[in-house]
């Protein structure tokens, strides 16, 4: 099944499955979605690497630009906390669950800044 270049090898899928069971609620649909997202990211990374190989004859700036454009760095917890705070300031929450997630995000960001786990 995994000898096709577009399918991630089982050595990657197994850890993703274990990871999904740790971070998501005990719901197989959440687990499958987590693995599917990771597999899609892996496939996109394969595509990016193929593009970079084509640019290897080009200069380093072109390769760096391609990486930064196609794989922007995720927001830090501090940046996510500031965005959550902005949602409180603009009264952008549509329900209590969103508000509770943002409270939790701000709490995690403050703990990280303070150096707690």
BAROVO-763997 format. One line per field, with one value per residue: chain; x, z, y of N, C-alpha, C, O in turn. Coordinates in Angstrom, 2 decimals, m for minus. Layout:
BEGIN
unit = [A / ...]
n.X = [X / ...]
n.Z = [Z / ...]
n.Y = [Y / ...]
ca.X = [X / ...]
ca.Z = [Z / ...]
ca.Y = [Y / ...]
c.X = [X / ...]
c.Z = [Z / ...]
c.Y = [Y / ...]
o.X = [X / ...]
o.Z = [Z / ...]
o.Y = [Y / ...]
This chain:
BEGIN
unit = [A / A / A / A / A / A / A / A / A / A / A / A / A / A / A / A / A / A / A / A / A / A / A / A / A / A / A / A / A / A / A / A / A / A / A / A / A / A / A / A / A / A / A / A / A / A / A / A / A / A / A / A / A / A / A / A / A / A / A / A / A / A / A / A / A / A / A / A / A / A / A / A / A / A / A / A / A / A / A / A / A / A / A / A / A / A / A / A / A / A / A / A / A / A / A / A / A / A / A / A / A / A / A / A / A / A / A / A / A / A / A / A / A / A / A / A / A]
n.X = [0.82 / 1.98 / 3.97 / 3.73 / 4.76 / 3.26 / 1.97 / 2.32 / 4.94 / 4.53 / 6.09 / 5.90 / 3.15 / 2.31 / 3.47 / 2.07 / m0.53 / m0.39 / 0.26 / m2.08 / m3.91 / m3.09 / m3.40 / m5.97 / m9.51 / m11.15 / m12.04 / m12.53 / m12.89 / m11.70 / m9.09 / m8.53 / m8.81 / m6.69 / m4.46 / m4.86 / m4.50 / m1.79 / m0.67 / m1.35 / 0.18 / 2.72 / 2.74 / 2.58 / 5.01 / 6.71 / 6.17 / 7.10 / 9.84 / 10.51 / 10.10 / 12.08 / 14.36 / 14.29 / 14.95 / 17.55 / 19.55 / 19.29 / 19.69 / 20.46 / 18.69 / 16.28 / 15.52 / 15.25 / 13.17 / 11.11 / 10.75 / 9.96 / 7.63 / 5.98 / 5.95 / 5.13 / 6.11 / 4.50 / 2.32 / 3.63 / 3.00 / 2.70 / 2.01 / m0.41 / m1.86 / m2.02 / m3.62 / m5.96 / m6.58 / m7.16 / m9.53 / m11.21 / m11.18 / m12.43 / m14.87 / m15.45 / m16.26 / m18.46 / m19.70 / m19.80 / m17.94 / m15.89 / m14.91 / m13.98 / m11.94 / m10.20 / m9.62 / m8.19 / m6.05 / m4.79 / m4.08 / m2.23 / m0.26 / 0.60 / 1.62 / 3.74 / 5.35 / 5.95 / 7.39 / 6.46 / 5.19]
n.Z = [0.00 / 0.71 / m1.18 / m3.08 / m4.20 / m3.28 / m0.99 / 2.47 / 4.27 / 6.44 / 8.70 / 9.35 / 9.60 / 11.81 / 14.20 / 13.96 / 14.40 / 17.07 / 18.21 / 17.63 / 19.28 / 21.73 / 21.77 / 20.98 / 21.63 / 22.84 / 20.22 / 17.33 / 14.84 / 15.14 / 15.49 / 13.00 / 11.34 / 12.31 / 11.53 / 8.77 / 8.22 / 8.95 / 7.04 / 4.69 / 5.07 / 4.98 / 2.33 / 0.99 / 1.77 / 0.39 / m2.20 / m2.08 / m1.64 / m4.10 / m5.79 / m4.82 / m5.53 / m8.25 / m8.25 / m7.44 / m9.23 / m9.40 / m7.63 / m4.05 / m2.79 / m4.18 / m3.47 / m0.67 / m0.60 / m1.75 / 0.19 / 2.44 / 1.47 / 0.86 / 3.19 / 5.68 / 8.96 / 11.85 / 14.06 / 17.12 / 20.53 / 22.09 / 20.13 / 19.27 / 21.64 / 21.82 / 19.58 / 20.44 / 22.61 / 21.20 / 19.98 / 22.19 / 22.79 / 20.54 / 20.73 / 19.34 / 19.68 / 19.04 / 20.51 / 23.74 / 23.84 / 22.07 / 23.43 / 25.79 / 24.76 / 23.88 / 26.36 / 27.52 / 25.73 / 26.11 / 28.80 / 28.56 / 27.01 / 28.78 / 30.84 / 29.48 / 28.98 / 31.57 / 32.21 / 33.09 / 33.06]
n.Y = [m1.20 / 1.27 / 1.72 / 3.61 / 6.81 / 9.00 / 8.29 / 8.34 / 6.63 / 3.76 / 4.00 / 6.64 / 7.06 / 5.49 / 6.77 / 9.21 / 8.38 / 7.54 / 9.99 / 11.41 / 10.14 / 11.02 / 13.84 / 14.53 / 14.41 / 11.40 / 10.16 / 8.50 / 9.68 / 12.20 / 11.36 / 10.13 / 12.34 / 13.92 / 12.34 / 12.38 / 15.11 / 15.40 / 13.67 / 15.01 / 17.33 / 16.16 / 15.22 / 17.67 / 18.73 / 16.98 / 17.77 / 20.40 / 19.96 / 18.78 / 20.96 / 22.67 / 21.25 / 21.68 / 24.32 / 24.34 / 24.91 / 27.52 / 30.67 / 31.01 / 32.80 / 32.54 / 29.93 / 30.22 / 32.10 / 30.60 / 28.56 / 30.13 / 31.30 / 29.13 / 27.59 / 29.03 / 30.06 / 28.75 / 30.61 / 31.85 / 30.83 / 33.08 / 35.02 / 33.89 / 34.14 / 36.92 / 37.43 / 36.17 / 37.77 / 40.08 / 39.29 / 39.28 / 41.98 / 43.07 / 41.93 / 39.53 / 36.92 / 34.22 / 32.31 / 30.63 / 28.52 / 29.24 / 31.46 / 30.27 / 28.65 / 30.64 / 31.90 / 29.78 / 29.59 / 32.08 / 31.76 / 29.60 / 30.88 / 32.89 / 31.28 / 30.10 / 32.32 / 32.98 / 30.77 / 28.32 / 24.93]
ca.X = [0.00 / 2.75 / 5.09 / 3.47 / 5.45 / 2.37 / 1.43 / 3.37 / 5.30 / 3.92 / 6.96 / 5.39 / 1.74 / 2.16 / 3.64 / 0.99 / m1.71 / m0.16 / 0.18 / m3.49 / m4.59 / m2.67 / m3.79 / m7.38 / m10.48 / m11.24 / m12.99 / m11.76 / m12.95 / m10.65 / m7.80 / m8.37 / m8.60 / m5.33 / m3.53 / m5.06 / m3.85 / m0.34 / m0.33 / m1.43 / 1.37 / 3.87 / 2.67 / 2.93 / 6.46 / 7.34 / 6.02 / 8.01 / 11.21 / 10.68 / 10.25 / 13.39 / 15.36 / 14.30 / 15.58 / 18.93 / 20.42 / 19.07 / 20.42 / 19.95 / 17.57 / 15.06 / 15.14 / 14.77 / 11.88 / 10.13 / 10.47 / 9.20 / 6.32 / 5.18 / 5.89 / 5.29 / 6.22 / 3.27 / 2.37 / 4.06 / 1.92 / 2.53 / 1.26 / m1.77 / m2.49 / m2.35 / m4.77 / m7.12 / m6.90 / m7.80 / m10.92 / m11.97 / m11.28 / m13.39 / m16.11 / m15.61 / m16.68 / m19.86 / m20.29 / m19.00 / m16.83 / m14.80 / m14.38 / m13.23 / m10.70 / m9.32 / m9.13 / m7.18 / m4.89 / m4.11 / m3.48 / m1.04 / 0.77 / 1.16 / 2.43 / 4.97 / 6.16 / 6.40 / 8.32 / 5.83 / 4.68]
ca.Z = [0.00 / 0.83 / m2.10 / m3.99 / m3.64 / m2.70 / 0.26 / 3.50 / 4.75 / 7.73 / 9.78 / 9.70 / 9.97 / 13.16 / 15.22 / 13.84 / 15.03 / 18.52 / 18.52 / 17.57 / 20.45 / 22.90 / 21.77 / 20.65 / 22.47 / 22.47 / 19.13 / 16.19 / 13.74 / 15.41 / 15.25 / 11.56 / 10.80 / 12.68 / 10.66 / 7.41 / 8.14 / 8.94 / 5.75 / 3.69 / 5.28 / 4.49 / 0.87 / 0.55 / 1.94 / m0.72 / m3.37 / m1.89 / m1.87 / m5.54 / m6.36 / m4.43 / m6.37 / m9.53 / m8.06 / m6.99 / m10.20 / m9.22 / m6.48 / m2.72 / m2.46 / m4.75 / m2.64 / 0.62 / m0.84 / m1.96 / 1.49 / 3.33 / 0.89 / 0.87 / 4.53 / 6.69 / 10.32 / 12.63 / 15.08 / 18.45 / 21.52 / 22.47 / 19.06 / 19.32 / 22.80 / 21.48 / 18.69 / 21.27 / 23.35 / 20.23 / 19.79 / 23.35 / 22.66 / 19.49 / 20.99 / 18.15 / 19.99 / 18.69 / 21.53 / 24.94 / 23.59 / 21.49 / 24.49 / 26.71 / 24.07 / 23.91 / 27.73 / 27.71 / 24.92 / 26.81 / 30.00 / 28.13 / 26.57 / 29.97 / 31.52 / 28.72 / 29.23 / 32.97 / 32.30 / 33.69 / 32.13]
ca.Y = [0.00 / 2.50 / 1.86 / 4.72 / 7.98 / 10.00 / 7.77 / 8.33 / 5.30 / 3.39 / 4.50 / 7.97 / 6.99 / 4.94 / 7.82 / 10.19 / 7.78 / 7.63 / 11.42 / 11.79 / 9.60 / 11.79 / 15.25 / 14.75 / 13.73 / 9.98 / 10.05 / 7.99 / 10.65 / 13.20 / 10.70 / 9.97 / 13.68 / 14.31 / 11.61 / 12.88 / 16.43 / 15.17 / 13.07 / 16.09 / 18.16 / 15.40 / 15.26 / 19.03 / 18.87 / 16.27 / 18.65 / 21.53 / 19.48 / 18.61 / 22.31 / 23.19 / 20.58 / 22.37 / 25.63 / 24.22 / 25.56 / 28.95 / 31.19 / 30.68 / 33.67 / 31.98 / 28.78 / 30.73 / 32.72 / 29.53 / 27.96 / 31.03 / 31.54 / 27.91 / 27.03 / 30.07 / 29.55 / 28.92 / 31.65 / 31.43 / 30.84 / 34.49 / 35.67 / 33.37 / 34.75 / 38.31 / 37.39 / 35.83 / 38.99 / 40.97 / 38.85 / 39.77 / 43.44 / 43.41 / 41.20 / 38.71 / 35.56 / 33.94 / 31.43 / 30.44 / 27.61 / 30.03 / 32.29 / 29.41 / 28.27 / 31.80 / 32.02 / 28.74 / 29.97 / 33.18 / 31.16 / 28.86 / 31.84 / 33.51 / 30.28 / 29.94 / 33.51 / 32.89 / 29.65 / 27.16 / 23.90]
c.X = [0.86 / 3.93 / 4.86 / 4.08 / 4.56 / 1.78 / 2.55 / 3.68 / 4.72 / 4.78 / 6.55 / 3.96 / 1.56 / 2.39 / 2.56 / m0.26 / m1.59 / m0.29 / m1.28 / m4.23 / m4.22 / m3.28 / m5.26 / m8.28 / m10.64 / m12.32 / m12.21 / m11.79 / m11.90 / m9.28 / m7.52 / m8.10 / m7.17 / m4.31 / m3.65 / m4.38 / m2.33 / 0.12 / m0.36 / m0.22 / 2.61 / 3.90 / 3.05 / 4.42 / 7.22 / 7.31 / 6.99 / 9.46 / 11.48 / 10.86 / 11.63 / 14.50 / 15.44 / 15.00 / 17.05 / 19.92 / 20.32 / 19.86 / 19.72 / 18.74 / 16.25 / 14.59 / 14.58 / 13.39 / 10.79 / 9.76 / 9.60 / 7.79 / 5.41 / 5.05 / 6.10 / 5.33 / 4.91 / 3.43 / 2.85 / 2.86 / 1.65 / 1.70 / m0.20 / m2.54 / m2.89 / m3.54 / m6.05 / m7.55 / m7.60 / m9.25 / m11.79 / m12.21 / m12.34 / m14.72 / m16.46 / m16.08 / m18.16 / m20.52 / m19.31 / m17.81 / m15.62 / m14.11 / m13.52 / m11.92 / m9.70 / m8.78 / m7.99 / m5.90 / m4.10 / m3.42 / m2.19 / 0.08 / 1.42 / 2.03 / 3.76 / 5.91 / 6.76 / 7.39 / 7.78 / 5.47 / 3.20]
c.Z = [0.00 / m0.13 / m3.14 / m3.38 / m3.00 / m1.36 / 1.30 / 3.95 / 6.13 / 8.91 / 10.22 / 10.22 / 11.40 / 14.25 / 15.16 / 14.54 / 16.55 / 18.99 / 18.57 / 18.81 / 21.72 / 22.94 / 21.50 / 21.60 / 22.00 / 21.41 / 17.89 / 15.01 / 13.91 / 15.11 / 13.75 / 10.91 / 11.09 / 11.75 / 9.22 / 7.22 / 8.08 / 7.60 / 4.64 / 3.82 / 4.73 / 2.96 / 0.32 / 0.71 / 0.83 / m1.98 / m3.28 / m2.15 / m3.36 / m6.23 / m6.05 / m5.25 / m7.73 / m9.43 / m7.67 / m7.96 / m10.10 / m8.00 / m5.16 / m2.35 / m2.98 / m3.92 / m1.30 / 0.47 / m1.00 / m0.63 / 2.36 / 2.79 / 1.01 / 2.25 / 5.57 / 8.08 / 11.06 / 13.67 / 16.40 / 19.38 / 21.97 / 21.42 / 19.05 / 20.49 / 22.53 / 20.52 / 19.49 / 22.07 / 22.45 / 19.98 / 20.97 / 23.21 / 21.63 / 19.63 / 19.83 / 18.43 / 19.67 / 19.68 / 22.68 / 24.74 / 23.01 / 22.57 / 25.45 / 26.07 / 24.10 / 25.32 / 27.97 / 26.94 / 25.59 / 28.07 / 29.64 / 27.73 / 27.79 / 30.75 / 30.81 / 28.96 / 30.63 / 33.15 / 32.99 / 32.62 / 32.28]
c.Y = [1.26 / 2.58 / 2.94 / 5.99 / 9.03 / 9.56 / 7.75 / 6.91 / 5.03 / 3.84 / 5.90 / 7.90 / 6.49 / 5.99 / 8.89 / 9.68 / 7.87 / 9.08 / 11.87 / 11.32 / 10.36 / 13.19 / 15.50 / 14.00 / 12.28 / 9.73 / 9.64 / 8.95 / 11.74 / 12.61 / 10.57 / 11.33 / 14.16 / 13.64 / 12.11 / 14.24 / 16.26 / 14.59 / 14.13 / 17.01 / 17.47 / 15.44 / 16.63 / 19.27 / 18.14 / 17.12 / 19.83 / 21.11 / 19.29 / 19.96 / 22.89 / 22.54 / 21.24 / 23.72 / 25.54 / 24.85 / 27.07 / 29.42 / 30.84 / 31.54 / 33.12 / 30.79 / 29.24 / 31.36 / 31.66 / 28.87 / 28.87 / 31.29 / 30.31 / 27.28 / 28.12 / 29.44 / 29.75 / 30.02 / 31.07 / 31.48 / 32.28 / 35.23 / 35.20 / 33.98 / 36.19 / 38.37 / 37.10 / 37.06 / 40.00 / 40.60 / 39.29 / 41.27 / 43.83 / 42.68 / 40.28 / 37.28 / 35.37 / 32.99 / 31.24 / 29.52 / 28.34 / 30.86 / 31.46 / 28.95 / 29.42 / 32.07 / 31.03 / 29.08 / 31.08 / 32.66 / 30.41 / 29.80 / 32.51 / 32.55 / 30.08 / 31.11 / 33.45 / 31.74 / 28.43 / 26.15 / 23.74]
o.X = [0.50 / 4.81 / 5.72 / 3.94 / 5.05 / 1.16 / 3.61 / 2.78 / 4.45 / 4.26 / 6.83 / 3.60 / 0.71 / 1.57 / 2.16 / m0.97 / m2.54 / m0.87 / m1.66 / m5.08 / m4.98 / m3.64 / m5.75 / m7.85 / m10.30 / m13.37 / m11.32 / m10.82 / m11.27 / m8.41 / m6.42 / m7.25 / m6.52 / m3.40 / m2.64 / m3.77 / m1.66 / 1.17 / 0.50 / 0.34 / 3.45 / 4.96 / 3.75 / 5.03 / 8.26 / 8.28 / 7.61 / 10.20 / 12.57 / 11.67 / 12.26 / 15.46 / 16.52 / 15.58 / 17.73 / 21.01 / 21.14 / 20.61 / 18.56 / 17.85 / 15.22 / 13.39 / 13.56 / 12.52 / 9.70 / 8.58 / 8.62 / 6.86 / 4.21 / 4.14 / 7.13 / 4.69 / 4.26 / 4.55 / 2.51 / 1.84 / 0.50 / 0.80 / m1.11 / m3.72 / m3.96 / m4.37 / m7.10 / m8.75 / m8.53 / m10.10 / m12.96 / m13.31 / m13.07 / m15.59 / m17.60 / m16.28 / m19.00 / m21.74 / m18.15 / m16.78 / m14.48 / m12.88 / m12.45 / m10.90 / m8.51 / m7.61 / m6.96 / m4.80 / m2.87 / m2.29 / m1.17 / 1.24 / 2.64 / 3.08 / 4.80 / 7.12 / 7.92 / 8.14 / 8.54 / 5.45 / 2.60]
o.Z = [m0.66 / 0.07 / m3.99 / m2.18 / m2.26 / m0.67 / 1.05 / 4.02 / 6.90 / 10.00 / 11.35 / 11.17 / 12.13 / 15.16 / 16.19 / 15.19 / 17.24 / 20.04 / 19.46 / 19.33 / 22.69 / 24.01 / 21.78 / 22.29 / 20.86 / 21.70 / 17.44 / 14.25 / 12.93 / 14.55 / 13.28 / 10.03 / 10.21 / 11.24 / 8.53 / 6.18 / 7.27 / 7.08 / 3.76 / 2.81 / 4.09 / 2.37 / m0.69 / m0.12 / 0.38 / m2.73 / m4.27 / m2.82 / m3.83 / m7.15 / m6.90 / m5.63 / m8.31 / m10.40 / m7.59 / m7.57 / m10.64 / m7.40 / m5.15 / m1.66 / m2.31 / m3.68 / m0.84 / 1.33 / m0.46 / m0.36 / 2.94 / 3.57 / 1.24 / 2.47 / 6.26 / 8.35 / 10.92 / 14.11 / 16.76 / 19.07 / 22.21 / 21.76 / 18.84 / 20.36 / 22.95 / 20.63 / 19.24 / 22.19 / 22.87 / 19.78 / 20.79 / 23.49 / 21.82 / 18.78 / 19.37 / 17.49 / 19.97 / 19.71 / 22.61 / 25.38 / 23.40 / 22.61 / 25.86 / 26.75 / 24.31 / 25.47 / 28.54 / 27.45 / 25.63 / 28.37 / 30.32 / 28.06 / 27.83 / 31.28 / 31.46 / 29.12 / 30.84 / 34.13 / 33.44 / 31.43 / 31.58]
o.Y = [2.23 / 3.41 / 3.17 / 6.22 / 9.88 / 10.36 / 7.19 / 6.07 / 5.96 / 4.04 / 6.30 / 8.60 / 7.01 / 6.09 / 9.43 / 10.44 / 8.22 / 9.35 / 12.63 / 12.04 / 10.35 / 13.67 / 16.59 / 13.07 / 11.98 / 9.16 / 10.37 / 9.02 / 12.16 / 13.29 / 10.86 / 11.44 / 14.73 / 14.30 / 12.25 / 14.50 / 16.90 / 14.97 / 14.14 / 17.44 / 18.10 / 15.66 / 16.73 / 19.95 / 18.62 / 17.18 / 20.21 / 21.83 / 19.60 / 20.10 / 23.51 / 23.20 / 21.36 / 24.21 / 26.57 / 25.26 / 27.81 / 28.64 / 30.44 / 31.06 / 33.21 / 30.64 / 28.73 / 31.17 / 31.80 / 28.65 / 28.42 / 31.47 / 30.45 / 26.49 / 28.14 / 28.43 / 30.80 / 30.32 / 29.95 / 32.09 / 32.65 / 36.00 / 36.00 / 34.31 / 36.64 / 39.27 / 37.70 / 37.34 / 40.69 / 41.47 / 39.62 / 41.76 / 44.80 / 42.80 / 40.24 / 36.51 / 36.22 / 32.87 / 31.64 / 29.69 / 28.09 / 30.96 / 31.90 / 28.87 / 29.22 / 32.42 / 31.38 / 28.87 / 31.02 / 33.07 / 30.56 / 29.56 / 32.67 / 32.94 / 29.92 / 30.93 / 33.82 / 31.71 / 27.59 / 26.47 / 22.92]
